[in-house]
Amino acid sequence: MLNILTFGELLYDVYDNVSVIGGAPFNYSLQLSRILNEDDKLQFITALGDDDYSKDALSFIDNENIYKSLIQISKNYETGKATVFLNEKKVPDYIIHENAAWDHIEYNADIENALKENYDLFYFNILSQRNEKSYNTLKNIFKNINAKYKVCDVTFRKNYYTKEKIKESLEFVNILKINDDELAVIKGIFYPSLQNDNETLLKAISKDFDINYIFLTLGASGASVLYNDEYIFSPSNKIDVIDTVGAGDSFCAALSYAILRGLDINNVLKFASAVSEEMIQLKGGTARYDIEKVKSKFNL
């Protein structure tokens, strides 16, 4: 039985009077929970408001393999929202509304008790640290958790990150997942004089922060991984893309599962790529694909 703990935002994307449940840590938790076996356990730490959005979210989670005992309900803050709109150049843009419930995740007795368990994997991201309350809660988890694998899926959004928070996160993890845009940000902050080459940059990050696995997604080009100082690239297959929302989250969920199940590194990358390719042929970050079909190809 696998024991997994995840942390971060659950929010609703709101556009054209439609509200869609999401947030990278929620999408990751959801997609990983669907890959797991029935006796595996995934607990998700977040905070929701005492409102209709939270009722909808909890009802959604009731139908999934996610334990909700660590989901906090705030009387003072609303469930998170991101408003999506077209800017003056008619390009989609968004506002991630501040002071949401997930900005105020408490380090409470429930989390303290949960940290008495040993975990196979702990997941978090950077965006969930934008407010000091949730940031300090996460730092307390860093101090007290016993987890074999510690995963950060960077998820830079707007200017909700600092050099210090990135550094602390990179120093804590042994699995890092980033995309090419996020790698450019890390280069600008930590390696401005280093050549702009993916392998060189990943090797520098791995060496400086002692990270065992670094996965880099490259959009339509494919994905790569640095492991044991070996850089491996896997090109993407030619497929019809319907929607890329949640592709990175499903990729990260799949690589996490493959590592936990002991796949060799080439197949970890191939499995994660296969899962994300299934996702982008469907609409939305919570879409269901035939996971058993994908798992069977890798004897999982």
Secondary structure, DSSP 8 states (H G I E B T S, - for coil): --EEEEE---EEEEETTEEEEE-HHHHHHHHHHHHS-TT-EEEEEEEEESSHHHHHHHHHHHTTT-B-TTEEEESSS--EEEEEEE-TTS-EEEEE-SS-GGGG----HHHHHHTTSEEEEEEEESGGGSSHHHHHHHHHHHHH-EEEEEEEE----TT---HHHHHHHHHH-SEEEEEHHHHHHHHHHH-TTS-S-HHHHHHHHHHHHT-SEEEEE-GGGEEEEEETTEEEEEE------S--TTHHHHHHHHHHHHHHTT--HHHHHHHHHHHHHHHTTSSSTT----HHHHHHHTT-
